[in-house]
């Protein structure tokens, strides 16, 4: 039961990024419900730069030691 709760929580977290070439210059982690609003705001702030909304990879971050 605890694993299902963690999986659901991980599915609802996304990353909103602003890219300058191949480098992310802004990287927000937010819930899926507010990601669209965040992306629209960043798109206005950084006009002309690509803004992406991507799933948050909890496993890769956990291996790196950022999540404990």
Phi, psi and omega in degrees: 000319180295324178296320179296320179295318178294322179294317178297320179294320180293325180291336183267002179255132179228163176251134174248122184233149171247131186249138170242097189069236179260009183250127174285127180257342174225134181218103178253141171251125185213170177283156184300327184290332181255002183297321181297316179296317177299316181296319179295318179296317179292326178296321177290319183291319182246061182302133178094345178261144180291138175242128180239151173240119186231154174298145179274122183270091183293325183294314181295320179292321179296322178295323180289345176097007182284330180251128180234000000 
